[in-house]
Amino acid sequence: MSFERPVSFGYKTVSPAEKHRLVGDVFESVAQRYDVMNDLMSLGTHRLCKRMTIEMSGVREGNTVLDLAGGTGDLAALFAPVVGTGGSVVLADINAAMIKAGRERLLNQGHCQVRFCQTSAEFLPFADDSFNCATIGFGLRNFTDKDRALVEVLRVLRPGAALLILEFSKPTNPLLEAVYQGFQSLWPGMGKLVAGDAESYRYLVESIRVHPNQKALKLMMQDAGFIDVEYHNLLGGTVAIHRGVKSRLTGEAKRGENTGAST
């Protein structure tokens, strides 16, 4: 894997290779207690946010979905009954420990239409125009190169398909932001108590605070080539769902090239 410019790991600036390793260490450490900590840190609201993401996806029976940074499989488990036995969900994650936890959970639930792929978001091993929908649930801020990853997701989506990014974001009210930051300051202690790891959750707090705000992420998606980009604030902006679409003109242009059509 090769990246060039320095990137952020929380408030630290590190080399891309070092961030790749450090993020891997974080999720290797927390994989077994990840779901419990998600419930504690969000007071259970992350489950509602994920259901809203499914509702906004427009996914139907028979579709193929890419759940990128799929972790322990919350979104994949919700998509599985929607796509049915005629469709498929690819849970992709860079971390082997997270994939292992997700595979055990989803197979135990009988979701045989879910497949698993260990890969980085910046270099997806899928053909162009492969998926009817892609999601990134609380994972974009951990990517080594967010801009490249967005371009890669655009490549593997079919024309007219949507990417939905569910991510922590910036509260719209200063008072709420102060309260939220106070609550976040408790997370490392909770991580130490529940998962035996305070440092990983300290990084997670810092990664949220330096993550692009709603408007900045919208511009990043547009720069990557997505159209009709919009975002919806949830929980006062502490979480947001961004949605962008791959232009159908891309597919039309390809069909024109294949048939020798001209304008």
C-alpha positions in Angstrom: 0.0 0.0 0.0 1.4 3.4 -1.0 0.3 6.8 0.1 2.3 10.0 0.1 1.1 12.9 2.2 1.0 12.8 6.0 -2.4 12.1 7.6 -4.0 12.5 10.9 -4.3 9.9 13.6 -6.5 11.7 16.1 -4.6 14.9 16.8 -1.3 13.4 15.7 0.1 13.7 12.2 1.7 10.4 11.1 2.8 8.7 7.9 0.1 6.9 6.0 1.7 3.5 6.7 1.8 4.3 10.4 -1.8 5.3 10.5 -2.7 2.0 8.7 -0.9 0.1 11.4 -2.2 2.1 14.4 -5.8 1.9 13.2 -5.4 -1.8 12.8 -4.1 -2.0 16.4 -7.1 0.0 17.7 -9.7 -2.4 16.2 -7.7 -5.5 16.9 -7.9 -4.5 20.5 -11.6 -3.6 20.7 -13.1 -6.1 18.3 -14.6 -8.5 21.0 -16.2 -5.7 23.0 -17.0 -3.3 20.1 -20.7 -3.8 20.0 -21.1 -3.4 23.8 -19.1 -0.2 23.7 -21.1 1.2 20.8 -24.3 0.8 22.9 -22.7 2.5 25.9 -21.1 5.4 23.9 -24.3 6.1 21.9 -26.8 5.1 24.6 -28.2 2.7 22.0 -29.0 5.4 19.5 -26.5 4.0 16.9 -29.0 1.3 16.2 -31.7 3.8 15.2 -29.2 5.7 13.0 -28.3 2.5 11.2 -32.0 1.7 10.6 -32.5 5.2 9.1 -29.5 4.5 6.8 -31.2 1.4 5.5 -34.4 3.3 4.9 -32.6 6.0 2.9 -30.6 3.5 0.8 -33.4 2.5 -1.5 -32.1 -1.1 -1.6 -34.5 -3.7 -2.9 -34.7 -7.5 -3.1 -32.1 -8.9 -5.4 -29.7 -6.0 -5.0 -26.0 -6.2 -4.3 -24.7 -4.0 -1.4 -21.2 -3.1 -0.3 -20.9 -2.5 3.4 -17.5 -0.9 3.6 -15.8 -0.7 7.0 -18.5 -3.2 7.9 -16.9 -4.3 11.2 -19.0 -6.6 13.3 -21.9 -6.5 10.8 -24.7 -4.2 12.2 -25.5 -2.8 8.8 -25.0 -6.1 6.9 -27.4 -7.8 9.3 -30.0 -5.2 8.5 -29.4 -5.3 4.7 -29.5 -9.1 4.5 -33.3 -9.6 4.8 -33.9 -6.6 2.5 -31.9 -8.0 -0.4 -33.2 -11.5 0.3 -31.7 -14.8 -0.9 -31.5 -13.5 -4.5 -29.2 -10.6 -3.5 -26.0 -10.3 -1.6 -24.1 -8.1 0.9 -20.4 -7.8 0.9 -19.0 -6.9 4.3 -15.6 -5.4 3.6 -13.2 -4.3 6.3 -9.5 -3.9 6.6 -9.2 -5.5 10.0 -9.2 -9.3 10.3 -10.4 -9.4 13.9 -13.4 -7.3 13.1 -14.3 -9.5 10.1 -14.0 -12.6 12.3 -16.4 -11.2 14.8 -18.8 -10.1 12.1 -18.6 -13.5 10.3 -19.4 -15.4 13.5 -22.3 -13.1 14.3 -23.9 -13.1 10.9 -23.5 -16.8 10.2 -25.0 -17.6 13.6 -28.0 -15.4 12.6 -28.4 -17.4 9.4 -27.5 -14.5 7.0 -26.0 -16.8 4.3 -26.2 -14.1 1.6 -23.4 -12.1 3.3 -19.9 -12.4 2.0 -16.7 -11.2 3.6 -13.7 -9.4 2.1 -10.6 -8.1 3.9 -9.5 -5.1 2.0 -8.5 -1.4 2.3 -11.1 1.1 1.2 -8.5 2.8 -1.0 -7.9 -0.2 -3.2 -11.1 -2.2 -3.6 -10.8 -5.6 -5.4 -14.1 -5.3 -7.2 -14.9 -4.6 -10.9 -16.4 -1.3 -12.0 -20.2 -0.9 -11.7 -20.6 -3.9 -9.3 -22.9 -2.6 -6.6 -26.4 -1.2 -6.3 -25.5 0.6 -3.1 -22.6 1.2 -0.8 -22.5 2.2 2.9 -19.8 3.3 5.3 -21.0 3.2 8.9 -18.9 5.0 11.4 -15.7 4.2 9.5 -14.8 7.0 7.1 -12.8 8.9 9.7 -10.5 5.9 10.1 -9.6 5.7 6.4 -6.0 6.5 5.5 -6.9 8.4 2.4 -10.6 9.5 2.5 -10.5 11.2 -0.9 -9.1 8.1 -2.7 -11.5 5.9 -0.9 -14.5 7.9 -2.1 -13.3 7.7 -5.7 -12.9 4.0 -5.4 -16.4 3.6 -4.0 -17.7 5.7 -6.9 -15.9 3.4 -9.3 -17.5 0.2 -8.0 -21.0 1.6 -7.8 -23.4 1.1 -10.7 -24.7 4.3 -12.4 -27.6 5.7 -10.4 -26.5 3.9 -7.3 -26.0 5.7 -3.9 -23.3 5.9 -1.3 -24.5 6.5 2.2 -22.0 7.6 4.9 -23.2 7.4 8.5 -20.7 9.2 10.7 -20.2 11.2 13.8 -20.4 14.9 12.9 -20.6 18.4 14.4 -23.4 19.4 16.7 -25.4 22.4 15.4 -26.0 23.9 18.8 -23.0 25.2 20.9 -24.6 24.1 24.2 -25.2 20.6 22.8 -21.6 20.5 21.5 -20.3 21.3 25.0 -22.4 18.6 26.6 -21.5 16.1 23.9 -17.8 16.8 24.4 -18.2 16.3 28.1 -19.9 13.0 27.5 -17.1 12.0 25.0 -14.5 12.6 27.7 -16.0 9.7 29.6 -15.4 7.2 26.8 -11.7 6.3 27.5 -12.6 5.5 31.1 -15.6 3.4 29.9 -13.2 1.7 27.4 -10.8 0.9 30.2 -13.6 -0.6 32.4 -15.5 -2.6 29.7 -12.8 -3.4 27.1 -9.6 -3.0 29.1 -8.4 -0.4 26.7 -8.5 3.3 27.3 -6.1 4.5 24.6 -8.1 3.1 21.7 -11.2 5.0 22.8 -9.1 8.1 23.4 -8.2 7.8 19.7 -11.8 7.3 18.7 -12.8 10.6 20.5 -9.9 12.5 18.9 -10.8 11.1 15.5 -14.3 12.4 15.8 -13.2 15.8 16.8 -10.9 16.2 13.7 -13.2 14.6 11.2 -14.6 17.0 8.5 -17.9 18.7 9.4 -21.0 18.2 7.4 -20.4 20.8 4.7 -16.7 19.8 4.3 -17.7 16.1 3.8 -20.3 17.1 1.3 -17.7 18.9 -0.8 -15.4 15.9 -0.5 -18.1 13.7 -2.0 -18.8 16.2 -4.8 -15.1 16.4 -5.6 -14.9 12.6 -5.8 -17.6 12.8 -8.5 -20.9 12.1 -6.6 -23.9 14.1 -7.6 -27.1 15.1 -5.7 -25.1 15.1 -2.5 -27.1 15.9 0.6 -26.8 15.3 4.4 -29.3 14.8 7.2 -28.4 15.7 10.7 -29.4 13.3 13.4 -29.3 13.8 17.2 -28.7 17.5 16.8 -25.8 17.0 14.4 -23.8 14.7 16.6 -24.3 12.2 13.8 -25.1 12.8 10.1 -26.0 10.7 7.1 -24.5 11.8 3.9 -25.9 10.5 0.6 -24.5 10.9 -2.9 -25.3 9.2 -6.2 -23.2 8.0 -9.1 -24.3 9.8 -12.3 -26.1 7.7 -14.8 -24.3 9.6 -17.5 -21.2 7.5 -16.7 -23.0 4.3 -17.8 -24.4 6.0 -20.9 -21.0 7.2 -21.9 -19.6 3.7 -21.6 -22.4 2.2 -23.7 -21.8 4.9 -26.3 -18.1 3.9 -26.5 -19.0 0.2 -26.7 -21.4 0.7 -29.6 -19.3 3.3 -31.4 -22.0 6.0 -30.8 -21.1 9.6 -31.3 -22.6 13.0 -30.5 
